[in-house]
Amino acid sequence: MKKLFHILSFFAILSIVGCEEKPTLFTETDGLYFGTADTVLNYSFAKYPYKTFDTLQIPVNVLGNSFSADRPISVEVQTASWLNAVDGVHYKVLSSDAVVRANAYKATIPVVVYRTPDLEANMVKIKLKLKTNEAFQGEGITTKQAVTINLAYMMKPTTWGIDMSVSSVGFAARPTNFGTWTKAKYKLMLEALYDPATGATVTEFPITAPYPVIYNQYVAVVRNYIKTKYPGNYGLGGPNAATLTDPDAPDQITPGKNLIQVGPANY
């Protein structure tokens, strides 16, 4: 009898287990988020001095599943008093080309940026925000739903350092190298360090020592470039030699003495 009881109990347990409902799997609609390392992107035409426009490819990732067909990305340009970039003047978002291709998890939003005269004096800002649509009804990573683009040209690099300080934290600002940053001096440097093979020049400088040896070579390249193109800046080539003065030199520099020199810098 006891044996029969155990057998019946065993089948009763199986019956209960068999009747339990399978748990419902959690599903969520697909969403998008920006695949940038930061939510602020900096772009300067100084690095590409001969470009008048460029196309930025802003990465976007899918949070969810791939799909067998192309899916459009919806994006809007945010407005605020500090977002001073003008559509059609400083930038153009190519929304029609913003598509997640079939079976893909990644895409880009193309943004054309233009080098305008006002970028020599001021930075402009653009802020893009992802929008939900029929293909992407969910939100991706909340903190990566928007990205700000800082667009500039003749702006002092953040890695320049403290002007003309012997103890400066920064290679470029040291008096033995490039010294005080000015637009005229910077333009000359960009020109001297331009590499036609890559279409780019040098716009970033090391902050902390020891400094890479290549940057000492950059100083020599700029100095030799000035001596070749403007020999009068170094007292070479006679009284009629070409010179280049700096209208942006510090006020304490005597007019006529503001000839650009580097390695060492005269201001």
Secondary structure, DSSP 8 states (H G I E B T S, - for coil): -HHHHHHHHHHHHHHHHHHS----------EEEE--SSSEEEEEGGGSTT-SEEEEEEEEEEES---SS-EE-EEEE---TT----BTTTEEE-GGG-EE-TT-SEEEEEEEEE--GGGGT--EEEEEEEE--SS--EE--GGGSEEEEEEESS---TTS-STT-TT-SSTTTSTTTT-S--HHHHHHHHHHT-BTTTTB-------SSS--HHHHHHHHHHHHHHHHH-GGGGT-S-TT----B-TTS-TTS-TT--B--TTTT--
